[in-house]
């Protein structure tokens, strides 16, 4: 069955246009046609049509790095240095997070995300507890909410971490292979290996994850150069930076999605650029934890492609790629003292098409045969006024309130309508989450 959407404005080919219609196939979850309304309606006479008056239809945003379970820890460990935050917000509480709790936390995270226009999320997940039941709970939550999920299944074996995080390389590979096989033909779920970091994963674990990613033909995700202690620790071991160490392990290539790179050096940037590596940039989290400012201009100049991530619910406390667009632009401007260093057009692409491209998904733009993942923005919302065709994108990036996101469609399915989540009982979710916190207390 085909269905047409007719907004007042639509974002096509890097500009906003009027009198355009988008047609989707409910059975494929893809865009069948997009073009001037007169042309499209002549091609599909009698098609079921939904009009979106006073709305702009734009691609859904892509969140390339998050930790869904951390939404349960929101408000814990605030205003603390990274290592104190890690102990207070993660290591102290995570032993109490059973499968049902993780499922509820993921539902909370994914529900908040779709309400703010995120249609695809990467969940960098490491609370495996010696199996795949917890991983399956995260996937179930994503499917029930309706968000497109990339489960970056983490490979973690550092002995200082909680026992439930840890696996052997052989266990991590076998369990990730099982999940990959189970969801191989599911267009809403992708499984990617994710060696945690040079701090959290041994060389054997890193090599196992990278080898598996190449076998599965997927990207692989890894925290790299996030904290100063990580740099100092690695240099003390072998005189190399984390990036240089990964190059020595032959773990740098175009499948790498590095996360953070806050402390990347010029040599690191050159190595990553030569490898055509990617970066999931999380500016709000970097600021919240006082990690530093990622040298984005240096990395982009070297050839590293950049997308945006929200990171976890207790290391950012919000979950909006629109917010990350704004933060990325602002922090890079003030750090470089150059207002032109990162424009609203740049960060828009980072939050949409560049994120989709590095995840190897046909999303992020409104074109024929692309995934039907898109958002309707209320053009009458006060946070966008006044706007024109020329200023609308800048206002979405720099001034828009989350309340302006009214409709969200993922794979052709309406997930949010009129600002209300259609797939979940949010009142029941509220009660379940609060009861869980009361049990901990």
C-alpha positions in Angstrom: 0.0 0.0 0.0 1.2 3.5 -0.9 0.7 6.7 1.1 1.5 10.3 0.3 2.6 13.1 2.7 2.1 16.7 1.7 3.8 19.2 4.1 3.9 23.0 3.6 7.7 22.8 3.2 10.1 19.9 2.6 13.9 19.7 2.8 15.2 18.5 -0.6 18.6 18.8 -2.1 19.9 21.0 0.6 17.1 23.5 0.4 13.5 24.0 1.6 10.9 23.7 -1.2 7.1 24.2 -1.3 4.4 22.1 -2.9 6.2 18.8 -2.8 4.8 15.4 -2.1 6.5 12.4 -0.6 5.2 8.9 -1.3 6.1 5.8 0.8 5.5 2.1 0.5 4.0 0.7 3.7 5.3 -2.7 2.8 8.8 -1.7 2.1 9.3 1.2 4.6 11.0 3.2 1.8 10.3 6.3 -0.1 8.8 5.5 -3.5 8.6 9.0 -5.0 9.3 12.6 -4.0 8.8 15.6 -6.2 6.5 18.5 -7.1 2.9 17.7 -5.9 1.3 18.1 -9.4 3.8 15.6 -10.9 3.6 13.0 -8.1 -0.2 13.1 -7.8 -0.6 12.6 -11.6 1.7 9.6 -11.3 -0.3 8.1 -8.3 -4.0 9.2 -8.8 -6.3 8.3 -5.9 -3.4 7.7 -3.4 -4.2 8.0 0.3 -2.8 11.4 1.2 -2.0 13.0 4.6 -1.6 16.7 4.7 0.8 18.4 7.1 -0.2 22.0 7.1 2.3 24.5 8.6 4.9 21.8 8.9 8.3 21.3 7.4 9.1 17.6 6.5 12.8 16.9 7.1 14.9 13.7 7.4 15.0 12.0 10.8 18.2 12.6 12.8 20.7 9.8 13.4 22.2 9.4 16.9 25.5 7.6 16.3 26.4 7.1 20.0 24.4 6.4 23.1 24.1 4.1 26.1 20.4 3.5 26.7 20.7 2.0 30.2 22.3 5.2 31.4 18.9 6.9 31.3 18.1 5.0 34.5 21.1 6.8 36.1 20.1 10.3 35.1 21.0 12.8 37.9 23.6 10.5 39.5 27.3 11.5 39.6 26.7 15.0 38.4 29.3 17.8 38.6 32.1 15.2 39.2 35.4 14.4 37.4 35.2 11.5 35.0 36.6 8.8 37.2 34.5 9.8 40.2 31.4 10.0 37.9 32.2 6.5 36.6 32.3 5.1 40.1 29.2 6.9 41.4 27.0 6.7 38.4 28.1 3.5 36.7 30.0 1.0 38.8 28.0 1.6 41.9 24.5 1.1 40.3 24.9 -1.2 37.3 25.2 -4.4 39.4 21.5 -3.8 40.3 20.4 -3.5 36.7 18.6 -6.8 35.9 17.2 -7.6 32.4 13.8 -6.0 33.1 15.4 -2.8 34.4 17.6 -2.6 31.2 14.5 -3.1 29.1 12.7 -0.2 30.9 15.7 2.0 30.6 16.0 1.4 26.9 12.3 2.1 26.5 12.7 5.4 28.3 15.8 6.4 26.3 14.3 5.4 22.9 10.9 7.0 23.7 12.6 10.3 24.5 14.7 10.1 21.4 11.9 9.6 18.9 9.9 12.4 20.6 12.9 14.6 19.7 13.2 13.5 16.1 15.8 10.7 16.3 14.8 7.9 13.9 18.0 5.9 14.2 20.1 5.2 17.3 23.4 3.4 18.0 23.2 1.8 21.5 26.8 1.1 22.6 25.8 -1.6 25.0 28.1 -3.5 27.5 25.9 -4.9 30.3 25.8 -8.4 28.8 25.9 -10.4 32.1 27.5 -13.5 30.5 24.9 -13.9 27.7 22.6 -12.2 25.2 19.4 -11.9 27.2 20.2 -8.3 28.1 21.1 -7.5 24.5 17.7 -9.0 23.4 15.9 -6.8 25.9 17.4 -3.7 24.4 16.4 -4.9 20.9 12.9 -5.7 22.1 12.5 -2.2 23.6 13.7 -0.6 20.3 11.2 -2.6 18.3 8.3 -1.8 20.6 9.1 1.9 20.5 9.6 1.8 16.8 13.1 3.4 16.5 15.7 2.0 14.1 18.5 0.4 16.2 22.2 -0.3 15.7 23.3 -2.4 18.6 27.0 -1.8 19.0 27.7 -4.9 21.1 30.6 -4.0 23.3 33.7 -6.2 23.7 35.0 -5.5 27.3 37.5 -7.5 29.4 39.2 -5.0 31.7 39.4 -6.5 35.1 38.7 -3.2 36.9 35.2 -3.1 35.4 32.1 -4.7 37.0 32.1 -8.4 36.5 28.8 -8.3 34.5 30.6 -6.2 31.8 33.3 -8.7 31.1 33.7 -11.5 28.6 36.5 -13.4 27.0 37.2 -12.6 23.3 35.8 -16.0 22.3 32.6 -15.4 24.3 32.1 -12.0 22.8 32.6 -13.2 19.3 30.3 -16.2 19.6 27.5 -14.1 21.3 27.8 -11.3 18.8 27.7 -13.7 15.9 24.5 -15.3 17.3 22.8 -11.9 17.4 24.1 -10.9 13.9 22.7 -14.1 12.5 19.3 -13.7 14.2 18.8 -10.2 12.9 20.6 -10.4 9.5 17.3 -9.9 7.6 15.7 -7.4 9.9 15.8 -3.9 8.4 15.2 -2.3 11.8 18.1 -3.9 13.7 21.8 -4.0 12.9 24.5 -5.6 15.0 28.0 -4.1 15.1 31.0 -5.2 17.2 32.3 -2.5 19.5 35.7 -2.9 21.3 35.1 -0.6 24.3 38.4 1.3 24.3 42.2 0.7 24.6 41.5 1.0 28.4 38.5 -1.3 28.6 39.5 -3.9 26.0 42.7 -5.9 25.7 44.6 -6.2 22.5 43.2 -9.6 22.0 39.7 -8.3 22.5 40.2 -5.4 20.1 41.6 -7.7 17.4 38.7 -10.1 17.9 36.1 -7.3 17.5 37.8 -5.8 14.4 38.2 -9.2 12.8 34.5 -10.0 13.4 33.4 -6.6 12.0 35.4 -7.4 8.8 33.9 -10.9 8.6 30.4 -9.4 9.1 31.1 -6.5 6.8 29.9 -4.0 9.3 31.4 -0.9 11.0 33.0 -1.2 14.4 32.7 1.4 17.2 35.2 2.3 19.9 35.8 5.0 22.5 39.1 6.5 21.6 41.1 9.3 23.3 38.2 10.4 25.4 40.0 11.1 28.6 43.5 12.4 29.5 44.1 9.4 31.8 43.6 7.1 28.8 46.4 8.9 26.9 48.8 8.8 29.8 48.1 5.2 30.5 48.7 4.1 27.0 51.9 6.2 26.6 53.2 4.7 29.8 52.7 1.2 28.3 54.4 1.6 25.0 55.0 5.2 24.2 52.1 5.5 21.8 48.9 7.3 21.7 45.7 5.2 21.6 45.3 5.9 17.9 49.0 5.0 17.2 48.5 1.8 19.2 45.5 0.9 17.1 47.4 1.6 14.0 50.1 -0.8 15.2 47.3 -3.4 15.7 46.2 -2.7 12.1 42.8 -1.7 13.5 42.4 1.5 11.6 40.2 1.5 8.5 37.1 3.0 6.9 34.9 0.8 9.1 36.0 2.4 12.3 33.6 4.7 14.1 35.7 6.3 16.7 33.9 8.0 19.6 35.0 11.2 21.1 38.7 11.7 20.0 38.8 14.6 22.5 42.6 14.3 22.9 43.5 13.4 19.4 46.9 14.8 18.2 47.9 15.9 14.7 49.6 12.6 14.2 46.4 10.8 15.3 44.4 12.9 12.8 46.7 12.0 10.0 46.5 8.3 10.7 42.7 8.4 11.0 42.4 10.5 7.8 44.6 8.1 5.9 42.4 5.2 7.1 39.2 7.1 6.1 38.0 6.6 9.6 34.8 8.1 11.1 34.0 10.0 14.3 30.9 10.0 16.4 31.2 13.4 18.0 29.4 13.9 21.4 29.9 17.6 22.3 27.4 17.8 25.2 28.9 14.8 26.9 32.4 16.1 26.4 31.4 19.3 28.1 29.3 17.7 30.9 32.3 15.5 32.0 34.9 18.2 31.4 36.7 16.0 28.9 37.8 18.8 26.7 37.1 20.0 23.1 37.5 17.6 20.2 39.9 19.2 17.6 37.2 18.9 14.9 38.7 21.2 12.3 42.0 19.3 12.4 40.2 15.9 12.1 37.9 17.1 9.3 40.8 18.6 7.4 42.7 15.3 7.7 39.7 13.5 6.0 37.8 12.1 9.0 34.0 12.1 8.5 32.0 13.3 11.4 28.5 12.5 12.7 26.8 13.3 16.1 25.9 11.4 19.2 24.1 12.2 22.4 26.1 9.7 24.6 24.5 8.4 27.8 21.6 9.7 29.8 23.9 10.4 32.8 26.8 11.9 30.8 24.7 14.4 28.9 21.3 14.1 30.5 19.5 15.0 27.3 18.9 12.9 24.1 18.5 15.2 21.1 20.6 15.3 18.0 19.2 18.8 17.3 20.8 19.8 20.6 24.1 18.2 19.6 24.0 20.2 16.3 23.8 23.4 18.3 26.4 22.4 20.8 28.8 21.2 18.2 28.7 24.5 16.3 28.9 26.7 19.4 31.7 24.9 21.2 33.8 24.7 18.0 33.3 28.4 17.3 34.4 29.5 20.8 37.3 27.1 21.0 38.7 28.3 17.6 37.6 31.9 18.0 36.2 31.5 14.5 32.5 31.9 13.8 32.9 30.2 10.4 34.6 27.0 11.6 31.4 24.9 11.7 28.2 26.2 10.1 24.6 25.2 10.7 24.7 23.5 7.3 27.7 21.5 8.4 26.2 20.2 11.7 22.8 19.5 10.0 24.6 17.1 7.7 26.5 15.6 10.6 23.2 14.9 12.3 21.4 13.4 9.3 23.1 12.1 6.1 26.6 11.7 7.4 25.5 9.6 10.4 23.4 7.4 8.1 26.3 7.0 5.7 28.8 5.9 8.3 26.3 3.4 9.6 25.7 2.2 6.1 22.0 2.9 6.2 19.9 4.4 3.3 18.7 7.2 5.4 19.4 10.8 6.2 18.0 12.4 3.0 14.6 12.4 1.3 15.1 10.6 -1.9 13.6 7.7 -3.9 14.5 4.3 -2.5 15.7 5.8 0.8 14.3 4.6 4.1 11.1 6.4 5.0 12.5 8.0 8.2 11.3 11.6 8.5 10.1 14.3 10.9 7.4 16.9 10.8 8.3 20.2 12.4 5.7 22.8 13.5 6.5 26.0 11.6 4.2 28.0 13.8 6.1 27.2 17.0 7.4 30.3 18.7 10.9 29.0 19.0 11.3 29.1 15.2 9.8 32.6 14.5 10.4 34.6 12.5 11.7 32.4 9.6 12.1 32.5 5.9 13.1 29.9 3.3 16.7 31.1 3.8 16.7 31.2 7.6 14.6 28.1 8.5 17.5 25.6 8.7 19.5 28.0 10.9 16.5 28.4 13.2 16.0 24.6 13.5 19.7 24.2 14.5 20.1 27.2 16.7 16.7 28.1 18.3 14.2 25.3 17.9 12.5 23.9 21.0 12.0 20.1 21.1 8.2 20.8 21.4 8.3 21.9 17.7 8.8 18.2 16.7 5.2 17.1 16.1 5.3 14.0 13.8 7.9 11.3 13.5 7.8 8.4 10.9 10.2 5.5 10.9 10.2 2.9 8.1 6.9 4.4 7.0 5.3 3.9 10.4 3.9 6.8 12.4 5.7 6.8 15.8 4.9 10.3 17.0 1.8 12.3 16.0 0.8 15.7 17.3 3.8 15.5 19.7 2.5 12.3 21.3 4.2 8.9 21.3 1.9 6.5 19.5 3.6 3.2 20.4 4.0 3.5 24.1 1.9 4.3 27.2 4.1 7.0 28.6 2.1 7.2 31.9 2.8 3.5 32.6 6.4 3.9 31.6 6.7 6.8 34.1 5.3 4.6 36.9 7.5 1.6 36.1 10.7 3.8 36.0 9.9 5.6 39.2 9.1 2.3 41.0 12.4 0.9 39.9 14.3 3.9 41.3 12.3 3.6 44.6 13.4 -0.1 44.9 17.0 1.0 44.5 16.6 3.7 47.2 
